[in-house]
Amino acid sequence: MTPITVHRLDLGHFTRPAEEWGGPHARVEPVLGHLVRHARGVLLFDTGMGTGSPETDDHYRPVRKPLTVRPGDVDVIVNCHLHFDHIGGNQRFPGTPVLVQRTELALARAGGHTIDSLLPGVRYEELDGEHEIAPGVLVVPTPGHTEGHQSLFLDHGDRVTVLAGQAYDFAAEFGTPYRPWLDRLAALAGGRPARVLFAHDHTLWEGVLPPPR
């Protein structure tokens, strides 16, 4: 059986204003993508920050790092959700299917959800709930940050990995507040060791799913 491997991609960082997260000062957050190799090919989870909105740049002061993955190297893209800092490289892959929850795409196309200029020219494939991409590679809805947010569950056999995107902002917050989809992840993991990777935190969460409440 071909092992599932995960390679983290550093796609830059941005500065979130204090009033946006309720803290005493602005905080710098990394922007991370993940390249997943599995039995049926290569998957790219999130593509970094996009351009096209001076107002957004003024607000978040993004520092972008290039996405070095080439279109011919990727079989499918999964976006955890469609905010600008997760879909910025999608248009570089015009022929590659981009898997997104139907609810999330509808929100984005309604306006006011993302940088609208980043949406066209992308081959979206809409999902309604869970979707198996390959053996051991499963898209799982994880609503909260947005209604259509989704994560990627990877089954390595003796352990599991969850690419959680922005289901929670930081590893230290994982499981708080509690969200019902944590029970689904726990059922899929079946008590095996798990590690959870995030879009805006270099730190991993490791343990047994779900986290203690």
Secondary structure, DSSP 8 states (H G I E B T S, - for coil): ----EEEEEEEEEEEE-HHHHTSSS-EEEEEEEEEEEETTEEEEE--------HHHHHHH--EE------GGG-SEEE-S--SHHHHTTGGG-TTSEEEEEHHHHHHHHTSSSS-GGGSTT-EEEEESS-EEEETTEEEEE--SSSTT-EEEEEE-SSSEEEE-TTSSSSGGGTTSS--THHHHHHHHHTT--EEEE-SS-S--EEESSS---
